[in-house]
Amino acid sequence: MAQPFTVALEGGDAVGALAYAAGGPTSAEATVILAHGAGAPQTHQFMTSFAKGLSTRGLDVITFNFLYMERKRRAPGPAARLEACYRAVIDTARQRMKLESQRLVVGGKSMGGRIASQVVAAGTEAGGTTADGLVLLGSPLHPPGRPDKLRDVHLPAITAPMLFVQGSRDTFGTPDELRPVVARCWAAELNVVEGGDHSLKVRGKDALTADETYASVQDAIAAWIAKNLEP
């Protein structure tokens, strides 16, 4: 069962978060922070599926709501405010991590992953280490139908390993559009969900169910963390 806790923000605000303790036969000795997408909170089925799934694969997982979602507002607001919230969650997560040897992975779904990458890129440019790795689920490379509006300028600055998980039908950026970006990054990999949309769901009567697809992706994430982030 997820354990709720509160993350204090600057200015006296706070957001709710959930901690999913690592279980299963093995432990990767890593904490994963996952942020939600623009339109749904941390309790959305996608988020809870990945949080529970990764925790059963030996990872401590933390999810949280951005402040606008906590206040039940539709508009995410300025990027700087979202980034400040994510940094506060990272600071709180580091205080909660059970082992000094634990590694920290950040990321999230769509917008949540993009904000995580911007936070890590800014930390790298400032000479600090914000996280040991990133997992980006449905990276919003550009708005749908606007491939000219790329959001990739910050990604090559990141010196931590990155895993992009992208559906082949993602209207926010196809794997073919992402590959040149991945090639410019320091240590990035691309995991393609064939037939998957922006939420990694696959269509067709013979297609895998969402739970089956998510389980396969969670296996890949756990394996990637074990390979790239030694304690």
WOJO-V932405 format. One line per field, one symbol per residue. ss: DSSP state (H for helix, E for strand, L for the rest). psi: psi as a letter, one per 30 degrees, with the letter a starting at -180 (. if undefined). burial: 1 if it has 16 or more other C-alpha atoms within 10 Angstrom, else 0. A space follows every 10 residues. Layout:
# WOJO-V932405
ss->???
psi->???
burial->???
This chain:
# WOJO-V932405
ss->LLEEEEEELH HHLEEEEEEE LLLLLLLLLE EEEEELLLLL LLLLHHHHHH HHHHHHLLLE EEEELLHHHH LLLLLLLLHH HHHHHHHHHH HHHHHHLLLL LLEEEEEEEL HHHHHHHHHH HHHHHLLLLL LLEEEEELLL LLLLLLLLLL LLLLHHHLLL EEEEEEELLL LLLLHHHHHH HHHHLLLEEE EEELLELLLL LELLLLLLLH HHHHHHHHHH HHHHHHHHLL L
psi->kkjklkjklk gflllklkkj kkalflkfhk kkkkklaffk afgleeeeee eeeeefggkk kkllkleeee ghlekfakee eeeeeeeeee eeeeffkekf fklkklaakc eeeeeeeeee eeeeffglje lflkjjjiki ellkgiffik hgefeffkgl kkjkjkkfgj fgjleeefee eeffleiklk jkjkfkafgg kklkfglkle eeeeeeeeee eeeeeeefik .
burial->0000001110 0001111111 1110000111 1111111100 1110011111 1111111111 1111111110 0000010000 0111111111 0010001000 0111111111 1111111111 1111000001 1111111111 1100000000 0101111111 1111111111 1111100100 1100101111 1110111111 1100000001 0011101100 1101100010 0
